[in-house]
Amino acid sequence: MTDELVPEDLKKQYSKEEILEIEKEHLAPAVAHYYEDPVLFVDGEGATLKDSSGNHYIDLFAGICTTITGYNHPKYVATIKWQAERLVYTSSMYATIPYAVLVKRLAKIAPVGLTQSFIVSSGSEANEAALFMARKYTSNPYIVACSRAYHGRTTLARELSGAGWRTVPESHPPGVRFTPYGYCFRCHFGKEYPDCDFECARYLREVIRTQTNNAIAAFISEPIQGVGGIIQPPSEYFRIVHEIVKEYGGLYISDEVQTGFGRTGEKWWGIQHAGVDPDIITLAKGFGSGIPIAGFITSPEIARDFTITDAFATFGGNPLSSAAAVAVIEIIEESNYLEKAAKLGNEFKKKLKTLEEDHKLVGEVRGQGMMLGVELIRDEVTKDPASEEMVQVMELTKKRGLLVGKGGLDGNVIRIQPPLELTSEQIDKSCTILDEVFSEIEKKM
Ligand SMILES: Cc1ncc(COP(=O)(O)O)c(C=O)c1O
């Protein structure tokens, strides 16, 4: 294949202004970019992105916690090219090698017993499918989700998303119930860890007993909430909740769309740190490291009643996405990302903790591995969310060549979820920039 065959319009060196103009005219206005003066990225390498003016940025957000293998990873690019030259698409009505190889690899890295996968294209779709399957398996309509969660943008997934996304009053799917998440920095019950007796976790029993038919289809939760603001409950939270879910006949769904594929360090899946065995794991984002692919993994027993009319998805398991995902799994293994995320994550967190000591703007640093959060507050006593200051952090870090994400119900949490290609030097530089930016903002507070 030669470059001459690529459409000229794609190869044209558009200016940022021209691109923003085209978007203004033809893109739904809902598609909003980060930053007052948005960036036009044209290239990248490792954990670095390059914009149309040739400026380089350390990327601590990986798109949205997605490009786990970084940019232009040679093996990833070679695999996609190789597969594109052979077979980009046929449906799962026909067998293909990449789909079969992928589900075999997934079974190997999944927790014991979860050997059956179903592949789709987005995290929302994966959660919908998993919840549908759980309802069918248990013959029960009730699903319990956690406060401040985000599970996607389809109708049911959105209904489950307490992170400020439940904004369609006219269409509330039935059977959804909520329980508090373990958010120790702002405890739902005004208690303090570890003297709290985990009231947040135990409250699930109250929810089930008073708001369901004394049984549930599923409990769905993220091991660390991403969109919600990198909130990580103590491990006991998950163990207690898991026990209650089992007591009432439900399936435990671990939404690993953000925490999966080694991001939390040492283990493939975030929930494994709590020692809990989920019944279903849902996947997306880092799964394809940028190529759209998502899905779930479960046991043969639970997958049993999931039939073709429940399962068909036009793009699910297509050869190109499947091949890319196989390359991602292999890169994670060959580059020891699991160990690296743990080691560099600890290093990063330690440095951020120093910033927490030095800056009154920083209320709490939390998270694990390469999934870290910095919650910004205006006042140590009231913990008033520093949402305006967070906007300034975004602008000032960008000016200095650093990209961070934003999360939390009040938009006051810095999300650090970089490609796992990030280096120690980039961590040092990022912390220096954050230090400078916090000082600059604090001067005006
Ligand atoms: C935890 C979690 N679940 C599900 C989703 C939905 O994934 P998608 O945007 O691919 O539909 C997201 C997206 O941010 C997510 O963070």
The ligand as an SDF file (V2000), in Angstrom:
LIG
                    3D

 16 16  0  0  0  0  0  0  0  0999 V2000
  -16.5020    2.9600   33.8720 C   0  0  0  0  0  0  0  0  0  0  0  0
  -17.1050    3.2060   32.5340 C   0  0  0  0  0  0  0  0  0  0  0  0
  -18.0340    2.3540   32.0680 N   0  0  0  0  0  0  0  0  0  0  0  0
  -18.5910    2.5220   30.8530 C   0  0  0  0  0  0  0  0  0  0  0  0
  -18.2580    3.5900   30.0640 C   0  0  0  0  0  0  0  0  0  0  0  0
  -18.9030    3.7700   28.7170 C   0  0  0  0  0  0  0  0  0  0  0  0
  -17.9970    3.4640   27.7120 O   0  0  0  0  0  0  0  0  0  0  0  0
  -18.2080    4.0250   26.2210 P   0  0  0  0  0  0  0  0  0  0  0  0
  -17.9800    5.4970   26.2650 O   0  0  0  0  0  0  0  0  0  0  0  0
  -17.2010    3.2770   25.4200 O   0  0  0  0  0  0  0  0  0  0  0  0
  -19.6040    3.6720   25.8350 O   0  0  0  0  0  0  0  0  0  0  0  0
  -17.2990    4.4970   30.4970 C   0  0  0  0  0  0  0  0  0  0  0  0
  -16.8940    5.6420   29.6660 C   0  0  0  0  0  0  0  0  0  0  0  0
  -16.2650    6.5800   30.0950 O   0  0  0  0  0  0  0  0  0  0  0  0
  -16.7070    4.3030   31.7740 C   0  0  0  0  0  0  0  0  0  0  0  0
  -15.8050    5.1600   32.2590 O   0  0  0  0  0  0  0  0  0  0  0  0
  1  2  1  0
  2  3  1  0
  2 15  2  0
  3  4  2  0
  4  5  1  0
  5  6  1  0
  5 12  2  0
  6  7  1  0
  7  8  1  0
  8  9  2  0
  8 10  1  0
  8 11  1  0
 12 13  1  0
 12 15  1  0
 13 14  2  0
 15 16  1  0
M  END
$$$$
